[in-house]
Amino acid sequence: ALPRRCCGMALCRGGGRERQLAGTHRAPARRLRRVPPRAIASGSDTDMFDVRHHSTGNRRTDLQSYLRLPHRLVLVRHGESLGNVDDTAYTRIPDPQIPLTERGCKQAQLAGANVVQIMDDNTESPREGMPCAYFILSPYRRSKETFENMNMAFSRGQVVGAQEEVQLREQDFGNFQDASAKRREKDERLEFGRFYYRFPNGESGADVYDRLTIFEDHLVRDMNAGRYANVTVVMVTHGLALRIFLMRWLHWSVDEFERVYNPPNSQPIVLERRPFAELQREGWHLGKVHTKEVYQITEMSRFLIPGCTEAMASTSRISCQVSDNAGAIVAEAEDCPIMGADSWEPTGVGASDSESDAEGGPDTDRRAASADAADVSKL
């Protein structure tokens, strides 16, 4: 029989070799030791699959995750297309193949210059000394041509990436469209309701809402994971898709959505990242601010969206109180609409002294937030 493997002890490495060959040596039994899970600091480079990276969770982004978010989000409706000036084009050209007009190409070039100017006006520290942009675009031809023309305004290396995203496509109005039938359907849509009306062989606004909800969920997780850190994310899309993106991001009600209309072609709609000092002054605490609340539509952009009121542009339209369990206790603000963006600030309203002093209660969260904020202030 072959001798057992040496355990590596000094006795076996030296004069104990004879004991091995004689079979009198026995390797010590291995004992398994339970290793506690390694704690990962939130916001670290290895913190890629934390629950707070999911916009559907009750956790919210902390200050360190805030520092890894993009500087701003920019929504751009494509330039003027052939379908904008000749609605009969849809009867002979598939909607995804509708091109830009010559005027639409010039609009897109101007939009690129506007985005570059917005980035240059940024007072924060850009990555590698140059403000950069990342493009996400609809796969429709008019959106891709808009991106190509916008790209002309950027310096070499300033666009760090671009990807097509099918979920950003325009509402599906059907296949080859009959012009007279489509006019009747659009009149019928006004009577039925623009959000819920479904075109034959096409989509309703509610269908677009569902797919953009999935898109935003993935976008928020990628943002929190640092994929777009210190860049401007530019999304080239379509009129209705742009409005429903804002509806989902800002939690507009259906009635509010139906009061809003398309912005002009190739006019950037900017959601600027708010300074964290401003969030601190308003009482939001570390780990209690949803990613969507960090961004706010600029005043100029709000005026470009017909029907968008100041209240609809607010990023905090519901006041909520976090419970000790997995659920959330919702408390409506007195002067705020029912629908609104996610805000999960622990106010402690209605909590007893025992609840406030309990582990994980509002007071504990505030003490932890203050300590973490002090650490991050040193960065």
ROTIGU-916436 format. One record per residue (C-alpha): residue number from 1; x, y, z. Coordinates in Angstrom, 1 decimal. Layout:
N
REC pos     xx     yy     zz
REC NUM      X      Y      Z
...
END
This chain:
379
REC pos     xx     yy     zz
REC   1    0.0    0.0    0.0
REC   2    1.2    3.5   -0.8
REC   3    2.0    5.6    2.3
REC   4   -0.3    8.4    3.2
REC   5    0.5   12.0    2.2
REC   6    2.7   13.8    4.6
REC   7    1.0   16.6    6.6
REC   8    3.9   18.9    6.2
REC   9    4.9   19.0    9.9
REC  10    8.6   19.3   10.8
REC  11    8.7   15.7   12.0
REC  12    7.6   14.4    8.7
REC  13    9.8   16.7    6.7
REC  14   12.9   15.5    8.6
REC  15   13.5   12.3   10.5
REC  16    9.9   11.3   10.5
REC  17   10.2   10.0    6.9
REC  18   10.7    6.4    8.2
REC  19    7.5    6.7   10.2
REC  20    5.6    7.5    7.0
REC  21    7.0    4.5    5.1
REC  22    6.3    2.2    8.0
REC  23    2.7    3.3    8.0
REC  24    2.8    4.6   11.5
REC  25    2.3    8.3   10.5
REC  26   -1.3    9.7   10.2
REC  27   -2.1   13.1    8.8
REC  28   -4.2   15.1   11.3
REC  29   -7.9   15.3   10.5
REC  30   -9.0   18.5    8.9
REC  31  -11.4   20.7   10.8
REC  32  -13.8   23.0    8.9
REC  33  -14.0   26.5   10.3
REC  34  -17.1   28.6    9.7
REC  35  -16.1   31.9    8.1
REC  36  -18.5   34.8    8.6
REC  37  -19.6   36.6    5.4
REC  38  -17.2   39.4    4.5
REC  39  -18.8   42.8    5.1
REC  40  -18.7   44.9    2.0
REC  41  -18.8   48.7    2.5
REC  42  -21.6   50.2    0.5
REC  43  -20.2   52.2   -2.4
REC  44  -17.0   50.2   -2.7
REC  45  -15.8   48.9   -6.1
REC  46  -16.8   45.3   -5.1
REC  47  -20.3   46.3   -4.1
REC  48  -21.8   45.4   -7.4
REC  49  -24.9   43.3   -6.5
REC  50  -26.1   45.0   -3.3
REC  51  -29.8   45.1   -2.8
REC  52  -29.7   48.9   -2.9
REC  53  -28.7   48.7   -6.5
REC  54  -32.3   47.6   -7.3
REC  55  -34.8   50.4   -7.7
REC  56  -37.5   48.1   -6.5
REC  57  -36.0   47.6   -3.1
REC  58  -36.7   49.5    0.1
REC  59  -33.0   50.4    0.4
REC  60  -31.9   53.7   -1.1
REC  61  -28.6   54.9   -2.5
REC  62  -26.1   56.2    0.1
REC  63  -23.7   59.1   -0.2
REC  64  -20.9   57.1   -1.7
REC  65  -23.2   55.7   -4.4
REC  66  -24.2   59.3   -5.0
REC  67  -20.6   60.2   -5.8
REC  68  -20.6   57.5   -8.5
REC  69  -23.7   58.7  -10.3
REC  70  -23.6   60.4  -13.7
REC  71  -23.5   64.2  -13.6
REC  72  -26.8   64.5  -15.5
REC  73  -29.3   62.7  -17.7
REC  74  -30.2   64.3  -21.1
REC  75  -33.3   63.3  -23.1
REC  76  -33.3   64.3  -26.7
REC  77  -36.2   63.8  -29.1
REC  78  -34.8   63.0  -32.6
REC  79  -34.5   65.7  -35.2
REC  80  -37.3   66.5  -37.7
REC  81  -38.1   63.3  -39.6
REC  82  -39.7   62.7  -43.0
REC  83  -42.8   61.5  -41.0
REC  84  -43.0   64.8  -39.2
REC  85  -43.5   66.7  -42.5
REC  86  -45.3   64.1  -44.6
REC  87  -47.5   61.7  -42.7
REC  88  -48.1   59.6  -45.9
REC  89  -44.5   58.4  -45.6
REC  90  -45.7   55.8  -43.1
REC  91  -47.9   54.2  -45.8
REC  92  -44.8   53.2  -47.9
REC  93  -41.9   53.2  -45.4
REC  94  -41.7   51.1  -42.2
REC  95  -41.7   53.3  -39.1
REC  96  -38.2   52.1  -38.0
REC  97  -36.8   53.2  -41.4
REC  98  -38.1   56.8  -41.5
REC  99  -35.1   59.1  -42.0
REC 100  -34.3   62.6  -40.9
REC 101  -34.9   65.6  -43.2
REC 102  -32.1   67.9  -44.0
REC 103  -33.5   70.3  -41.5
REC 104  -33.6   67.5  -38.9
REC 105  -29.8   66.8  -39.5
REC 106  -29.0   70.5  -38.7
REC 107  -31.2   70.4  -35.6
REC 108  -29.3   67.3  -34.4
REC 109  -26.0   69.0  -34.9
REC 110  -27.2   72.0  -33.0
REC 111  -28.4   69.7  -30.2
REC 112  -25.0   68.1  -30.0
REC 113  -23.4   71.6  -29.6
REC 114  -26.0   72.4  -26.9
REC 115  -25.1   69.3  -24.9
REC 116  -21.4   70.0  -25.2
REC 117  -22.1   73.5  -23.9
REC 118  -24.1   72.1  -21.0
REC 119  -21.2   69.8  -20.1
REC 120  -18.6   72.6  -20.4
REC 121  -20.6   74.7  -18.0
REC 122  -20.3   71.9  -15.4
REC 123  -18.5   73.1  -12.3
REC 124  -17.8   69.5  -11.0
REC 125  -14.6   67.7  -11.7
REC 126  -14.9   65.8  -15.0
REC 127  -13.4   62.4  -15.5
REC 128   -9.8   62.6  -16.8
REC 129  -10.0   66.4  -17.2
REC 130  -12.6   66.3  -20.0
REC 131  -16.4   66.2  -19.7
REC 132  -17.6   62.9  -21.3
REC 133  -20.9   61.6  -22.6
REC 134  -22.4   58.2  -23.0
REC 135  -25.2   57.7  -25.5
REC 136  -28.2   55.4  -25.3
REC 137  -30.4   55.5  -28.4
REC 138  -33.5   54.1  -30.0
REC 139  -32.7   51.6  -32.8
REC 140  -34.9   53.6  -35.2
REC 141  -33.1   55.2  -38.2
REC 142  -34.1   58.7  -37.3
REC 143  -32.7   58.3  -33.8
REC 144  -29.4   56.8  -35.1
REC 145  -29.0   59.6  -37.6
REC 146  -29.7   62.1  -34.8
REC 147  -26.9   60.5  -32.8
REC 148  -24.5   60.6  -35.8
REC 149  -25.1   64.3  -36.3
REC 150  -24.9   65.1  -32.6
REC 151  -21.6   63.3  -32.4
REC 152  -20.0   65.8  -34.8
REC 153  -20.0   68.4  -32.1
REC 154  -18.0   66.3  -29.6
REC 155  -14.2   66.2  -29.5
REC 156  -12.3   63.0  -30.1
REC 157  -12.6   60.7  -27.1
REC 158  -15.4   62.8  -25.5
REC 159  -18.0   60.2  -26.3
REC 160  -17.0   57.2  -24.2
REC 161  -19.6   54.9  -25.5
REC 162  -22.9   54.4  -27.3
REC 163  -25.5   51.6  -27.3
REC 164  -28.8   50.9  -28.9
REC 165  -31.7   50.2  -26.5
REC 166  -34.8   48.7  -28.1
REC 167  -37.0   49.8  -25.2
REC 168  -36.4   53.4  -26.1
REC 169  -38.2   53.0  -29.5
REC 170  -41.3   55.0  -30.4
REC 171  -44.8   53.8  -29.7
REC 172  -45.8   51.1  -32.2
REC 173  -48.7   52.6  -34.3
REC 174  -49.1   49.5  -36.5
REC 175  -47.3   48.2  -39.6
REC 176  -47.7   50.0  -42.9
REC 177  -50.3   52.6  -42.1
REC 178  -53.3   53.7  -44.0
REC 179  -53.3   57.5  -43.8
REC 180  -57.1   58.0  -43.6
REC 181  -57.6   55.1  -41.2
REC 182  -54.8   56.4  -39.0
REC 183  -56.4   59.9  -38.8
REC 184  -59.7   58.3  -37.6
REC 185  -57.8   56.3  -35.0
REC 186  -56.0   59.4  -33.7
REC 187  -59.4   61.2  -33.4
REC 188  -60.8   58.2  -31.6
REC 189  -57.8   58.1  -29.3
REC 190  -58.6   61.7  -28.1
REC 191  -62.0   60.5  -27.1
REC 192  -60.9   57.3  -25.5
REC 193  -57.8   58.7  -23.8
REC 194  -54.3   59.1  -25.1
REC 195  -52.6   56.8  -22.5
REC 196  -54.9   53.7  -22.7
REC 197  -55.8   53.7  -26.4
REC 198  -54.2   50.9  -28.3
REC 199  -53.7   51.2  -32.0
REC 200  -54.7   48.2  -34.1
REC 201  -51.6   46.0  -34.5
REC 202  -49.7   48.4  -32.3
REC 203  -49.3   49.6  -28.7
REC 204  -51.0   51.8  -26.2
REC 205  -49.3   54.4  -24.0
REC 206  -49.6   51.9  -21.1
REC 207  -47.7   49.3  -23.1
REC 208  -44.9   51.8  -23.6
REC 209  -45.0   52.6  -19.9
REC 210  -44.4   48.9  -19.0
REC 211  -41.3   48.6  -21.2
REC 212  -39.9   51.9  -20.1
REC 213  -40.4   50.8  -16.4
REC 214  -38.1   47.9  -17.2
REC 215  -35.6   50.2  -18.9
REC 216  -35.5   52.6  -16.0
REC 217  -35.1   49.8  -13.5
REC 218  -32.0   48.6  -15.3
REC 219  -30.7   52.1  -15.8
REC 220  -30.9   52.9  -12.1
REC 221  -29.1   49.8  -11.2
REC 222  -26.3   50.5  -13.7
REC 223  -26.1   54.1  -12.4
REC 224  -25.8   52.9   -8.8
REC 225  -23.1   50.4   -9.8
REC 226  -21.0   53.2  -11.2
REC 227  -21.2   52.3  -14.8
REC 228  -21.9   55.9  -15.8
REC 229  -19.8   57.6  -13.1
REC 230  -18.9   61.2  -13.9
REC 231  -20.4   61.3  -17.4
REC 232  -23.4   62.8  -19.0
REC 233  -25.9   60.1  -20.1
REC 234  -27.7   61.2  -23.3
REC 235  -30.7   59.2  -24.4
REC 236  -31.9   59.8  -28.0
REC 237  -35.5   58.7  -28.3
REC 238  -38.9   59.8  -29.5
REC 239  -41.6   62.2  -28.4
REC 240  -44.1   59.9  -26.6
REC 241  -41.3   57.7  -25.3
REC 242  -39.6   60.8  -23.8
REC 243  -42.8   61.9  -22.1
REC 244  -43.5   58.4  -20.7
REC 245  -39.9   58.2  -19.5
REC 246  -40.5   61.4  -17.4
REC 247  -43.9   60.1  -16.3
REC 248  -42.3   57.0  -14.9
REC 249  -39.2   58.8  -13.5
REC 250  -41.3   61.5  -11.8
REC 251  -44.4   59.4  -11.1
REC 252  -46.9   61.5  -13.0
REC 253  -50.5   60.4  -12.8
REC 254  -52.3   59.4  -16.0
REC 255  -54.2   62.7  -15.9
REC 256  -51.0   64.6  -15.7
REC 257  -49.5   62.7  -18.6
REC 258  -52.4   63.5  -20.8
REC 259  -51.9   67.2  -20.2
REC 260  -48.4   67.0  -21.5
REC 261  -47.3   67.2  -25.1
REC 262  -44.1   66.6  -27.1
REC 263  -41.1   68.9  -26.7
REC 264  -39.6   70.3  -29.9
REC 265  -37.3   68.2  -32.0
REC 266  -33.7   67.9  -30.9
REC 267  -34.1   70.2  -27.8
REC 268  -32.2   68.6  -24.9
REC 269  -34.3   68.0  -21.8
REC 270  -31.8   68.0  -18.9
REC 271  -32.2   66.3  -15.5
REC 272  -29.3   67.7  -13.5
REC 273  -27.7   66.0  -10.5
REC 274  -28.4   68.0   -7.4
REC 275  -25.6   68.9   -5.0
REC 276  -25.5   66.7   -2.0
REC 277  -25.1   69.7    0.3
REC 278  -28.6   70.7   -0.9
REC 279  -30.0   67.2    0.0
REC 280  -28.4   67.5    3.4
REC 281  -30.0   70.9    4.0
REC 282  -33.4   69.4    3.1
REC 283  -33.0   66.7    5.7
REC 284  -32.3   63.6    3.6
REC 285  -30.0   61.2    5.2
REC 286  -27.3   58.8    4.1
REC 287  -28.9   55.7    2.5
REC 288  -32.4   57.3    2.4
REC 289  -32.4   59.1   -0.9
REC 290  -33.6   57.2   -4.0
REC 291  -31.5   57.7   -7.1
REC 292  -34.4   59.3   -9.0
REC 293  -34.6   62.0   -6.3
REC 294  -31.1   63.1   -6.9
REC 295  -32.0   64.5  -10.4
REC 296  -34.2   67.4  -11.2
REC 297  -35.4   68.9  -14.4
REC 298  -33.8   72.3  -15.1
REC 299  -36.2   75.2  -15.3
REC 300  -35.4   75.8  -19.0
REC 301  -36.1   72.1  -19.8
REC 302  -39.5   72.3  -18.0
REC 303  -40.6   75.2  -20.2
REC 304  -39.8   73.1  -23.3
REC 305  -42.4   70.4  -22.3
REC 306  -45.8   71.9  -23.0
REC 307  -48.1   71.2  -20.0
REC 308  -45.4   70.4  -17.5
REC 309  -46.1   72.3  -14.3
REC 310  -43.6   73.1  -11.5
REC 311  -45.3   70.6   -9.2
REC 312  -44.9   67.9  -11.9
REC 313  -41.2   68.6  -12.1
REC 314  -40.7   68.0   -8.3
REC 315  -38.6   65.0   -7.3
REC 316  -40.2   64.5   -3.9
REC 317  -44.0   64.2   -4.2
REC 318  -44.7   61.7   -1.5
REC 319  -43.6   61.6    2.1
REC 320  -43.0   58.1    3.4
REC 321  -42.0   56.6    6.7
REC 322  -39.8   53.5    6.7
REC 323  -41.1   50.7    8.9
REC 324  -38.9   48.3   10.9
REC 325  -39.9   45.3    8.8
REC 326  -39.5   44.8    5.0
REC 327  -42.6   46.9    4.2
REC 328  -43.1   50.7    4.1
REC 329  -45.7   52.8    5.8
REC 330  -46.9   55.5    3.4
REC 331  -48.0   58.8    4.7
REC 332  -49.3   61.3    2.2
REC 333  -48.1   64.9    2.4
REC 334  -50.8   67.4    3.0
REC 335  -50.0   69.7    0.1
REC 336  -48.6   67.1   -2.4
REC 337  -50.4   65.0   -5.1
REC 338  -51.0   61.4   -4.4
REC 339  -48.7   60.2   -7.2
REC 340  -45.0   61.1   -6.9
REC 341  -41.4   60.0   -7.0
REC 342  -39.9   57.6   -4.5
REC 343  -39.0   59.3   -1.2
REC 344  -38.3   57.2    1.8
REC 345  -37.1   59.6    4.5
REC 346  -37.5   58.2    8.0
REC 347  -39.4   61.1    9.7
REC 348  -40.3   59.2   12.9
REC 349  -43.8   60.6   12.8
REC 350  -46.1   58.6   14.9
REC 351  -43.4   56.3   16.3
REC 352  -43.2   55.7   20.0
REC 353  -40.1   56.2   22.1
REC 354  -39.4   52.5   22.1
REC 355  -39.6   52.3   18.3
REC 356  -37.3   55.3   17.9
REC 357  -34.7   53.8   20.2
REC 358  -35.0   50.3   18.8
REC 359  -32.1   48.9   16.7
REC 360  -32.5   50.1   13.1
REC 361  -35.1   52.8   14.1
REC 362  -35.1   56.4   12.9
REC 363  -32.8   57.7   15.6
REC 364  -30.3   54.9   14.9
REC 365  -30.4   55.7   11.2
REC 366  -29.8   59.3   11.8
REC 367  -26.7   58.6   14.1
REC 368  -25.3   56.2   11.5
REC 369  -26.0   58.8    8.7
REC 370  -24.1   61.5   10.6
REC 371  -21.1   59.2   11.1
REC 372  -21.0   58.1    7.5
REC 373  -21.5   61.7    6.2
REC 374  -18.5   62.7    8.2
REC 375  -16.4   60.0    6.7
REC 376  -17.4   60.8    3.1
REC 377  -16.7   64.5    3.7
REC 378  -13.0   63.6    3.8
REC 379  -13.1   62.2    0.3
END
